[in-house]
Amino acid sequence: MAKYFENKRILVTGGCSGIGRGTVIELWRLGATVVAISHQEENLQKLKNEYPSIEIACVDLRDWDTTREIVESLGIFHGLVNCAGFIQNQPVLDCSPDIFDQTMQVNVRAIVNISQIVARKMIDNEITGSIVNISSQGSKAALKDHLAYCTSKGALDAMTRVMALELGPHGIRVNTINPTVIMTDLGRRAWADPEKAQTMLSKIPLGRFGEVQEAVNAIVFLLSDKSSMINGVHLPVDGGFLAT
C-alpha cells in the first residue's frame, strides 16, 4: 500500500498520542496529507518537530464553537478519524456529573460537531469519503467502573449507524473499530497491575492485549477503498473478547 493515500487529506482527532498518533504516522507514511488535532499542545509540537509535513491544530474539543471555527479553517478532507477520547473510571454509585458530562462532550458531542463540518464539505465537493470513529469493546460489554465511558461508546456506536444511514447516499461510509485494551503508553500504565490485567486477559481468547499498530491497521482498512462496501459496522479489534 505504498503511497496508497497520496493526494488524500485526512483529519485525525487525538492525533498526537496513542492510537491517534500511530494513525497519523501510518497515514503520512502511506502518502496522505494528514492534519492532527488535539488539545495537547506540547505533544502536537513534538509530532510536528518529528514530522514537519504533518499539519497540526490545537483546540479543546469540548469547546463547540472554537472547534467549529478551527475545523472549518482546515479545508476539505477525504477521510476523518475521530480518535480523541476521554476516560476517568468511576463506578455506578460514584459517577459524578462533571466526569459524566466531560466524557460525553469528548466521546460523543465533539464527534457530532467535527463530523458535521467534514461531511458537509465532502458532500459539497462530491468526495467519496470515509469516517472512522474509535469506539470500544465497552460499547457492547459491561466493564467494571466504566459507567460514563461505556455509556459514551454505546452512544457512539448508535450515532455511527445513523451517520452511515444518512451519509451513505452521498458516498460517505461511516464505521467504528471497537478495540480491547491497546498497549499505548496510557494503556501500559493503566493495566500494569498483573492481577487486574489477568482478569481482563482471561476473557480474551488470544491471551494478550492489542498493540497500537493492530488498531491502526483496522483504521487504515476502513479508510481505504479496500472496504468500499463496508458501512455502519462495528469492527472488534479485541482478540475475541466479544465472542466469549
N, C-alpha and C positions, 0 to 999 in steps of 0.2 A: 504493500500500500504506500510505497514511497511517493511523497508529494500528492497523495490522494485528494487532499483538501485545498490544493492550490487554487487561488482566485476565490476562495470562500472566506467570508468573515464570520467569526463565531464569538459570541459573548459567553463568558463563564463567570457566574457569581461565586463568591467564596473562592476566588481563583488563585489565592496566594498561600494556601495551606492545605494539607491533607489531600483528599481525593480531587478537590478543585485544582490545586497546583499541579498534581500529576496529569490531570486532563489538559490543562493549559499547555504544559510542556509537550505532551504527546501530540496535540493538535498542531502546535508550532512545528514539531519535527515532521509532521505529515504535510506541511506546506501551507497551513491556514494562516490567515491574518487573525490573530487572537487578541481579544480585549479581556483583561482580568479586572473584575470589580470586587471591592471588599471595603470594610471599614478599618482594616488593619494596615495603616499607612506604612509602618516600618517594614512589614513583610512584603507589601506591594513593591516598595523601593528595592528591597533585596532581589525580588524577582526581576525587576527592570534592570538592575545592575548586571545580573547574570545573563539575561536575555534581552538586550536593548531593543530588539524589534517587536517585542511584545508590548502592546499598549496597556496602560493601567488607568483606573479611575477609582477614587476613594470616596465612599459615601456610606452613611449608616442606613441600611436598608429599611430600618424601622421608620424612617422619615419619608413618608409617602411623596410629598411634593418635591423635595430636593432630589430624591431618587428619580422621579419622573423627568426632572429638568436635565439631569446628567445623562440618563439613558437616551433621552431624545436627542441630545447633542452628539451622541456617539455614532449616529448614522444608521446604515442599513446592515442587517445581518442575515446570513443564510442558516445559521444554527444558534441555538441557545441552550446552555446547560445551567439549570437552576440548582447550584450546589451549596450555596450558603445555608447554614443551619445553626440552630441554637438548641442547646440541651443543658438542663440543670435538673438532675434527678431528684424527685420528691415523691413520697408515697401518697396514696389517695387522701388519707386523713390530714396530711400536712401540706398539700399543694397550695401555694399562695397565689392570690390573684395576680400579683406582679409577674411571677415566673410563668404562670399560665398565659398571660397576655403577651409577654415578650416572645414566648415560644410560638404562639400563633402568628404574631406580627412578622417574624422572620421566616418561619417554615411554611406559612400559607399565604398571608396577606401580601408580602413582598413579591411572591411568585406571581400572584394575580397582576400586580402593578407592572412588573417588568415584562411579563408575557404579553400583556395588552399592547404595550408600545412596540415590542419586537414583531409581534404577529401582524399588527396593522401595517407596518412598513413592508413586511413580506407580501401581504395581500396587495398593497398599493403598487408594488414593483413586480408583481406576478412571479414571486420567488417560490419554488417548491422547497419548503424548509422543513426542519426537524427541531423539535423541542424535547429535551430530556430532563425530567425532574428527578432529583435524587430523593428517594423515599427510604424505606427501611423494612426489614422483616417485622419490625414493631408495628407496622400498619395492619398486620394480619395475625399477629400472635401477641399475647399479653406478656409484657416484660415487667418484672417487679420494680417498683419505684420509678416507673417511667410514665406516669399518668399523662402529663402535658405532652410529652414527646410522642407517645403512641397515638394520642388524640390528634395531634397535628399531622402525623404521617397518614393516618386513616383519612383525614380530610383531604390531604394532598392526593391520595390515590383517587378519591371520588372526583376531585376537581380535574384531575388528568383525564378521566374518562369523558367528562363533559367537554373539556377542551378538544379532545380527539374527535368527538362527535361534531362540534361546531366548526372546527378549523379544518377538518379533513376535506370537506368540499372545496376548500381553497388550495388543496395540495400540501397542507401543513400537517405533519404527523406529530403526535404528542404521546410520549411513553414515560414510564418510570423504570429505574432499576431499584431493587429492594435488597440492599446488602445486609449481611450479617455484620458482626464486628469486623472492622477493617483496621489493619495494623498501621494506622497513621501514628504520628508522634503522640497525639492525644489518646488514640486507642491503646497504645502500648502502656501509657501511664494509667489509664482507667481500668485496665484488665491485668495489672501487674500482680495482683494478689492471686497466687496459684489456686487457692480454694474457690474463689469467685470465678476465676477463668474456667476451672474444671467443670463447674456446674453448667456453664454455657456450652463448653466443648462437648460435653456428654450428649448434647442434643443435636450435634452436627455430625452426620454420618461420615463426612470426610475427615473428621477428627482434628480440624485446625481452623484458625481464623483466616479471613481473607487478606490478601496483600493489595496495596493501593493499585498496582498495575492491573490486577484482575477486575477491579471495579472500573478502571479506566477503559479496559478493552471492551467491556459491555457498553459503556457510554459511546465510544467511538463507533461501534457496530450500529447502534441505534441512530446516530447522527448520519451515518453513511447510506448510500443508495443500496447497499447490500441488505438493508432491512426495509426496502421500499414498500412492502405490503404489510408492515407491522405498524399498527396504530391502536392506541388505547390499551396497551398491555402493561403488566407489572412484572418485570423480569427479575426473579430472585437471583442474587449472586451470593448464595448462602451455604454452599456445601451440602445442601439437602435439609437444612433446618426446617423449612416449611413443609417438607414432605413427610416429616415424622409426626 
